[in-house]
Amino acid sequence: MSVTTNPVAISGFSHVAISVGDLDAARHFYCDLLGFEELPRPDFGIAGAWLRVGDLQLHLIVLDEPRAGSAHFALYVPTEAFAGTIEALKAAGATMNNDPSSRSDFGRTVWAAFLTDPFGNAIEITNVGPLQPA
């Protein structure tokens, strides 16, 4: 039996993002009732909040109507393996929704790209690990 090395370097989950209609009600539910902690969040031009519970993050996005990519889960790839992982996914025929893009969050460069699984679920590939603010 031969063993092959997978060039896709997924190292864990980064976060899960969901759409909410009322940010105050969502904060009350997740923070006040369930005990999540609110994290700093860059201004994306759309209301939302980043929350943490234990080692996991939940990102809230305020939308009147959900749009493609708003509800997604994010997988963590170390920065040094990010470009190679994206190329390997493309070479394997993954449906990429966009080319990788970068932004500066809290003094570091964050990379992200979105793809869609065979059932239409949005997946973000990012170099932000689960214990860092995403």
C-alpha positions in Angstrom: 0.0 0.0 0.0 1.5 3.4 -1.0 1.1 6.5 1.1 0.6 9.8 -0.7 1.1 13.3 0.8 -1.8 15.6 0.5 -0.7 19.1 -0.5 -3.8 20.6 1.1 -2.7 21.8 4.6 -5.9 22.2 6.6 -4.8 22.4 10.3 -8.2 22.9 12.0 -11.3 25.1 12.1 -10.9 28.9 12.3 -14.6 30.0 12.8 -18.2 29.5 11.9 -20.2 32.5 10.6 -24.0 32.8 10.7 -26.5 35.4 9.6 -28.6 37.2 12.3 -31.3 39.8 11.9 -30.8 41.6 15.2 -27.3 42.1 16.6 -28.4 43.2 20.0 -30.7 40.1 20.4 -27.9 37.9 19.1 -25.4 39.4 21.6 -27.8 39.0 24.4 -28.4 35.3 23.5 -24.8 34.3 22.8 -23.0 36.6 25.4 -25.4 37.1 28.2 -27.2 33.8 28.1 -24.5 31.4 26.8 -21.4 33.1 28.1 -19.6 33.9 24.8 -16.9 36.7 24.9 -17.0 39.4 22.3 -13.8 40.0 20.4 -12.5 43.0 18.4 -13.7 43.0 14.8 -12.5 45.1 11.8 -15.0 47.3 10.0 -16.2 45.4 7.0 -18.9 47.9 6.2 -21.6 45.6 7.5 -22.7 45.1 11.1 -21.7 42.0 12.9 -19.7 40.7 15.9 -17.0 38.2 16.5 -17.5 36.0 19.6 -15.4 33.4 21.3 -16.3 30.4 23.6 -13.4 28.3 24.7 -11.2 27.6 21.7 -13.9 28.3 19.1 -15.2 31.5 17.4 -18.6 32.3 16.1 -18.9 35.3 13.7 -22.3 37.0 13.5 -23.2 38.9 10.3 -26.3 41.1 10.2 -28.2 40.7 7.0 -31.9 41.4 6.2 -31.6 38.5 3.7 -28.8 36.0 3.7 -26.5 36.1 0.7 -24.0 33.7 -0.7 -21.0 33.2 1.6 -22.6 34.9 4.6 -23.2 31.6 6.4 -19.9 29.6 6.2 -17.3 27.8 8.2 -13.7 28.6 8.0 -10.8 26.2 7.9 -7.3 27.2 9.1 -4.2 26.8 7.0 -0.8 28.0 8.3 0.4 31.1 6.4 3.4 29.3 4.9 1.1 26.6 3.4 -1.7 28.9 2.3 -0.7 29.6 -1.4 0.2 25.9 -2.0 -3.1 24.8 -0.5 -5.1 27.1 -2.7 -3.2 25.9 -5.8 -3.7 22.2 -4.8 -7.5 22.8 -4.3 -7.7 24.5 -7.8 -5.7 21.7 -9.4 -8.1 19.1 -7.8 -11.1 20.9 -9.4 -12.5 22.6 -6.3 -15.0 25.3 -7.1 -13.3 28.5 -6.0 -15.6 31.5 -5.5 -12.8 34.0 -5.6 -9.1 34.4 -5.8 -7.3 34.7 -2.5 -7.4 38.2 -1.0 -5.6 39.8 1.9 -6.4 42.4 4.5 -4.6 43.9 7.5 -6.3 43.0 10.8 -4.8 44.0 14.1 -1.3 44.5 12.6 -1.1 41.2 10.7 -1.9 40.1 7.1 -4.9 37.9 6.9 -5.4 35.7 3.8 -8.8 34.3 2.8 -10.4 32.5 -0.2 -13.9 31.0 -0.5 -14.9 27.8 -2.2 -18.1 25.8 -2.4 -18.5 22.2 -1.5 -20.5 19.9 -3.9 -23.7 20.7 -2.0 -23.4 24.5 -2.2 -22.0 25.1 1.3 -19.6 28.0 1.6 -16.1 27.3 3.1 -13.5 30.0 3.8 -9.8 29.0 3.8 -7.9 31.4 6.0 -4.5 31.7 7.7 -6.2 32.8 11.0 -6.0 30.0 13.6 -8.8 29.2 16.0 -7.3 31.0 19.0 -6.5 34.2 17.1 -9.1 36.9 16.5 -10.1 36.1 12.9 
